[in-house]
Amino acid sequence: MEKKKLMVHDFVRMKQEGQKITWITSYDYPTAQFAEAAGIDMILVGDSLGMCVYGYDSTVPVTMDQCIVHCEAVRRGAPNTFVVGDMPLGSYQVSDEEAARNAIRFIKEAGVDAIKLEGGKRVISRIEAILDSGIVVIGHIGLTPQSSGQIGGHKAQGRTAESARLVIEDALAIEEAGAQMLLIEAVPPEVSGFIARKLKIPVLSIGAGADCDGQLLIISDLIGQFTAFTPKFVKRYANVAEVVTNALKEYIKDVQSGAFPTDEHCYHMIKGEEEKLREVIKEYE
């Protein structure tokens, strides 16, 4: 039976009914296929692809064109899953008009169902401009990697009462602006739980505790594919790096020893053609 794509009203209903929303990042066709086959509710084509796919030190170098290409691949791999495009640094900071224009690119060129952008009160006009274009918007507050330099690096936010107030004010402003969902990153559950209860829109967590309406993890962390570092909030469900490395070691060993390939891995000539080949070879001897 074909999987039914969930939409915004479904996620609102899930929040109201206390049913947790599952969200994962994906950057390519095969991983998107796996996610849809597993029954994931949402896929984010995050700008974290800069680190997980391209090996950048941060998300900063990621371009719109890169995001579009990866969104296209994920859309093909998961046609019946709610897919979110992540707006990279520089795609929405300059003006409302440019923010709307780039958000429209995600919809027209990659067929995503929504976009996500970082920031709270400072990006409200951008959110409103994108919403005015008829596009579903997901906010992102707390630890916002694109502006990590301003907030002292990749550090948890809202750990003091005053900084928690700022996170809460951002959340309220985003809902008031009309965004349909909110992602909170690396914020104490005492804060994110209050926000989830306060807001009518679904509030998703990445490192913000279990009291939110759902959870997001980066696929490369979840399966142990990204090995540079592992955030505190990650639970690893597989160790792909170890499995693939061991497989490659076995391949190297088999090639060097002659154990691979064997006859079962070869294509043989059509019956009766081998004798003709001998005649051909004679011409070159």
C-alpha positions in Angstrom: 0.0 0.0 0.0 1.4 3.4 -1.0 2.4 5.7 1.9 0.1 8.7 2.4 1.9 12.0 2.5 1.2 13.9 5.7 0.6 17.6 5.4 0.6 20.6 7.8 -3.0 19.9 9.1 -1.9 16.3 9.9 1.0 17.5 12.0 -1.3 19.9 13.9 -3.7 17.0 14.5 -0.8 14.9 15.7 0.2 17.6 18.2 -3.4 17.9 19.5 -3.7 14.1 19.9 -0.3 13.8 21.6 1.2 11.7 18.7 4.9 12.4 18.3 6.2 13.5 14.8 9.3 11.8 13.4 11.7 13.9 11.4 15.0 13.0 9.8 17.5 14.7 7.5 18.3 13.2 4.1 20.5 14.4 1.3 20.2 11.8 -1.5 17.9 9.5 -3.3 18.7 6.2 -1.7 18.6 7.5 1.9 15.3 9.2 1.1 13.9 5.9 -0.1 15.0 4.2 3.1 13.3 6.9 5.2 10.1 6.7 3.3 10.1 2.9 3.5 10.6 3.1 7.3 7.6 5.4 7.5 9.2 8.6 8.6 6.8 11.6 8.8 9.1 14.3 7.5 12.4 14.8 5.8 14.6 17.8 6.0 17.2 18.4 3.3 19.3 20.4 5.7 22.2 22.7 5.0 24.1 20.3 7.3 24.8 18.6 3.9 27.7 21.0 3.8 29.4 19.0 6.5 27.9 15.6 6.1 28.2 15.4 2.3 30.8 17.9 1.2 33.2 17.9 4.2 33.0 21.6 4.9 33.9 22.8 8.4 30.4 24.4 8.7 27.2 25.0 6.9 28.3 28.5 5.8 29.6 27.7 2.3 26.4 25.9 1.2 24.7 27.4 -1.8 21.1 27.5 -3.0 22.1 25.5 -6.1 23.5 22.7 -3.9 20.4 22.7 -1.7 18.2 22.5 -4.8 20.1 19.6 -6.3 19.9 17.6 -3.1 16.2 18.5 -2.6 15.4 17.2 -6.1 17.1 13.9 -5.3 15.3 13.5 -2.0 12.0 14.4 -3.6 12.5 11.6 -6.2 13.4 9.1 -3.4 10.5 10.0 -1.1 7.6 11.1 -3.3 5.0 10.4 -0.5 6.8 12.1 2.4 6.6 15.7 3.6 10.0 17.2 2.4 11.4 20.5 3.8 14.1 22.5 2.0 16.6 24.3 4.3 17.4 27.9 3.3 21.2 28.3 3.4 23.1 31.3 4.6 22.8 34.2 2.1 19.5 33.0 0.6 17.2 35.1 2.8 19.3 37.5 4.9 19.6 40.4 2.4 15.9 41.3 1.8 12.3 40.0 2.0 12.2 39.9 -1.8 15.2 37.7 -2.1 14.0 35.5 0.7 10.7 34.9 -1.1 12.4 34.4 -4.5 14.7 31.7 -3.1 11.9 30.0 -1.2 9.9 29.9 -4.5 12.9 28.2 -6.1 12.7 25.4 -3.6 9.0 24.8 -4.5 9.3 25.2 -8.3 12.6 23.5 -8.9 12.7 20.8 -6.3 9.0 20.2 -5.4 9.5 20.5 -1.6 6.5 20.9 0.7 7.9 23.6 2.9 11.0 25.6 3.7 12.9 26.1 7.0 14.9 29.2 7.9 16.9 30.1 11.0 16.2 33.1 13.4 13.5 34.5 15.6 12.3 38.1 15.8 15.0 39.3 13.4 13.6 37.3 10.5 9.9 37.9 11.0 9.5 40.0 7.9 11.2 37.3 5.9 8.8 34.7 7.2 5.9 36.9 6.3 7.2 37.5 2.8 7.6 33.8 2.2 4.2 33.1 3.6 2.7 35.7 1.4 4.1 33.7 -1.5 1.9 30.8 -0.4 4.7 28.7 1.0 4.7 26.7 4.2 7.3 28.0 6.6 9.1 26.3 9.5 11.0 28.5 12.0 14.3 27.5 13.7 15.4 29.0 16.9 17.8 28.2 19.8 21.2 27.1 18.5 21.2 28.4 14.9 24.4 27.2 13.2 24.4 29.9 10.5 24.8 32.6 13.1 26.8 30.6 15.6 29.6 33.2 15.5 27.2 35.7 17.1 26.0 33.4 19.8 29.4 32.2 20.9 29.8 29.1 18.8 27.8 25.8 18.6 26.5 26.1 22.2 23.2 25.3 23.8 20.9 28.3 24.2 18.4 29.3 26.9 20.3 27.9 29.8 19.8 31.0 31.9 16.5 32.6 32.7 17.3 35.7 30.7 18.5 33.8 27.6 15.4 31.5 28.0 13.2 34.6 27.8 14.8 35.5 24.4 14.1 32.0 23.1 10.5 32.1 24.3 10.0 35.6 22.7 11.4 34.3 19.4 9.0 31.3 19.5 6.0 33.5 20.2 7.0 35.9 17.4 7.4 33.1 14.9 3.9 31.7 15.6 2.4 35.2 15.5 4.0 35.8 12.1 2.1 32.7 10.8 4.8 30.0 10.5 3.2 26.6 10.5 5.9 24.8 12.6 8.9 25.5 14.7 12.2 23.7 15.3 14.1 24.3 18.5 17.7 23.3 18.7 19.9 22.7 21.8 17.6 24.3 24.3 16.8 22.9 27.8 13.6 20.9 28.0 12.4 23.2 30.7 12.2 25.9 28.1 11.3 23.9 25.0 8.6 22.0 26.9 6.9 25.3 27.9 7.1 26.6 24.3 5.5 23.4 23.0 2.7 23.7 25.4 2.2 27.4 24.8 2.2 27.3 21.0 -0.6 25.9 18.9 1.7 25.0 16.1 3.8 21.8 16.2 7.2 22.3 18.0 9.9 20.0 17.0 13.1 19.3 18.9 16.7 18.6 17.9 18.5 18.4 21.1 15.7 20.2 23.0 14.3 17.3 25.0 11.3 14.9 24.8 8.6 17.4 25.7 8.3 18.8 22.2 5.8 17.5 19.6 8.4 15.5 17.7 12.1 14.9 17.1 14.6 15.6 14.4 18.0 13.9 14.0 20.6 14.2 11.3 20.7 10.9 9.4 24.5 10.9 9.3 24.6 11.0 13.1 21.8 8.5 13.5 23.6 5.8 11.4 27.1 6.6 12.4 28.2 7.9 9.0 29.5 11.3 10.1 32.5 10.7 12.4 34.1 14.1 12.9 32.1 14.6 16.1 28.8 13.5 17.7 26.6 16.0 19.5 25.4 15.3 23.0 21.8 14.9 21.9 22.4 12.2 19.3 21.5 8.6 19.7 23.3 6.3 17.3 21.2 3.5 15.9 23.8 2.0 13.6 27.5 2.2 12.8 27.7 2.5 9.0 31.3 3.8 9.1 32.5 0.6 10.7 30.4 -1.6 8.5 31.6 0.1 5.3 35.2 0.3 6.4 35.3 -3.4 7.2 33.6 -4.3 3.9 36.2 -2.3 2.0 39.0 -4.0 3.9 37.6 -7.4 2.9 37.3 -6.2 -0.7 41.0 -5.1 -0.7 42.0 -8.4 0.8 40.1 -10.4 -1.8 41.4 -8.5 -4.8 45.0 -8.7 -3.6 44.7 -12.5 -2.9 42.8 -13.3 -6.1 39.7 -14.4 -4.2 37.7 -11.8 -6.2 36.5 -11.9 -8.9 35.7 -15.6 -9.4 34.0 -17.3 -12.4 30.6 -16.5 -10.9 31.3 -12.8 -11.3 32.2 -13.0 -15.0 30.2 -12.8 -18.3 31.1 -15.6 -20.7 31.0 -15.4 -24.5 27.9 -16.7 -26.3 28.1 -20.4 -27.2 30.0 -20.9 -30.5 31.6 -17.4 -30.4 34.8 -18.4 -28.5 36.2 -20.3 -31.6 35.6 -17.2 -33.7 37.4 -15.2 -31.2 40.5 -17.4 -31.5 40.5 -16.6 -35.2 40.3 -12.9 -34.4 43.1 -13.1 -31.9 45.3 -14.8 -34.5 45.1 -11.7 -36.7 46.9 -9.8 -34.0 49.5 -12.3 -33.0 
